[in-house]
Amino acid sequence: VIRTQERGKRRVVPDVDEKRGRNAVIHECLHAYDHIVGLSAQEKFQDTRKSELSALSQYEKQAEREDSDAKGFDRGASETFAITGERLYGGDAKVKAERPGLCAYLEETIEKKSKKA
């Protein structure tokens, strides 16, 4: 499901910004993939994310939500996964330099999972 918002008398995909990212279709597909496979919860991803924390936006650094039905769900890690992936697969030339470990993790892990399918 792609989030839309009202603009004038039309429904549109939100503009690009740091919080919502650059490509809503890739972003939301990666959230769905992560929800099914659980990549952002894996120890290797968590360790890589911590080592590159300074490259992340405040939105990606948010904590687990106490009011969430999914206790233990790390919203910041999920957003890091989706935003890094949307930048990587959306053609952002800077992301590999800014987040080399996270990009390598996504490329290696998603490619490996895709070959098994």
C-alpha positions, 0 to 999 in steps of 0.5 A: 500500500502506497501512502498518498496525501491530498493536494488540491483536489487530487491524491498524490504520492508525497513529495521527496523529503528526509522523513518520507524518502525519495521513492515511495514505491521502493520504500514501501515494498522494502518495508513489506519485504522486511516485515516478511523476512525480518532482515532489519532485526538480524544481528548483522544488520543491527551491528552494521546500522550501529557502526553507521549511525552517524550517517542516518537521519533523526527519523531513522534513529527513532526508538522502539514504539512503546504503544505498538502492538508489535512489541520489540519492533525497532522502527528506526531499524525498519526505516533505516532498511527501507530508506537505505534500500530506496536510495540504493535501488532508486539510483542515489549515487551518494548512498554507497559512500555514506552507508557502505556497510548497509548497502553491502548488507542489502545487496548481499542479503536481498540478492541471496534471498532472491536467488532462493525464490 
